[in-house]
Amino acid sequence: MNVQTSPDATYRLIFDAATVRYAVWDWLFPAVLFVAFGITLVCFPDLYGRDRRRFTRPFGALLAAVSAWMAVGSWRATNSQRARVVDALRAGRYQLVQGVVQNFRPGDVDSHPPEEFTVAGHRYQYAPAEHLFGFNRVAAQGGPIREGLRVRIADVDGLIAWLEVSP
């Protein structure tokens, strides 16, 4: 799906959710650190001094358990979102939206405001902190969307699963 041609224009692939490699460790690394710290407290309860030893082991066990639960939950949620979007693309369960970008409002890197635009009556809104497996690169990050641009979008439940632009 690198370059597709239609009778009216040649489109260039900008984004394809099936090829996105999300850095899951950015989210999991802090949780893994808390798990390690909790285990350390369980194994070495005198780290905080002998007078607090009574509370150190239970606190360490609780910290490790909650952090592990959060890490597994984050990983599972991330994988299920990716699987949903990629499976929809592969199975052709998306709506092809094609046309000219209108009502473009650029977004900011901090996600306030989010970027938004309309194509053929379909409104899209996204921000860098949202839609891990959907297009989310705003103009402030060098995003390609601008007013009047011809685009072709694979829309999976309102998410931009792949984006092509006409040069």
Secondary structure as the mmCIF struct_conf table of DSSP 4:
data_model
#
loop_
_struct_conf.conf_type_id
_struct_conf.id
_struct_conf.beg_label_comp_id
_struct_conf.beg_label_asym_id
_struct_conf.beg_label_seq_id
_struct_conf.end_label_comp_id
_struct_conf.end_label_asym_id
_struct_conf.end_label_seq_id
STRN STRN1 VAL A 3 THR A 5
BEND BEND1 PRO A 7 ASP A 8
STRN STRN2 THR A 10 ASP A 16
HELX_RH_3T_P HELX_RH_3T_P1 ALA A 17 THR A 19
TURN_TY1_P TURN_TY1_P1 VAL A 24 VAL A 24
HELX_RH_AL_P HELX_RH_AL_P1 TRP A 25 CYS A 43
HELX_RH_3T_P HELX_RH_3T_P2 PRO A 45 TYR A 48
HELX_RH_3T_P HELX_RH_3T_P3 ARG A 50 ARG A 52
HELX_RH_AL_P HELX_RH_AL_P2 ARG A 53 ALA A 91
TURN_TY1_P TURN_TY1_P2 GLY A 92 GLY A 92
BEND BEND2 TYR A 94 TYR A 94
STRN STRN3 GLN A 95 VAL A 100
STRN STRN4 GLN A 102 ARG A 105
TURN_TY1_P TURN_TY1_P3 VAL A 109 ASP A 110
BEND BEND3 SER A 111 PRO A 113
HELX_LH_PP_P HELX_LH_PP_P1 PRO A 114 PRO A 114
STRN STRN5 GLU A 115 VAL A 119
TURN_TY1_P TURN_TY1_P4 ALA A 120 GLY A 121
STRN STRN6 HIS A 122 TYR A 126
TURN_TY1_P TURN_TY1_P5 PRO A 128 ALA A 129
BEND BEND4 GLU A 130 GLU A 130
TURN_TY1_P TURN_TY1_P6 LEU A 132 PHE A 133
BEND BEND5 GLY A 134 GLY A 134
HELX_RH_3T_P HELX_RH_3T_P4 ALA A 139 GLN A 141
TURN_TY1_P TURN_TY1_P7 GLY A 142 GLY A 142
TURN_TY1_P TURN_TY1_P8 GLU A 147 GLY A 148
STRN STRN7 ARG A 150 VAL A 156
TURN_TY1_P TURN_TY1_P9 ASP A 157 GLY A 158
STRN STRN8 LEU A 159 VAL A 165
#
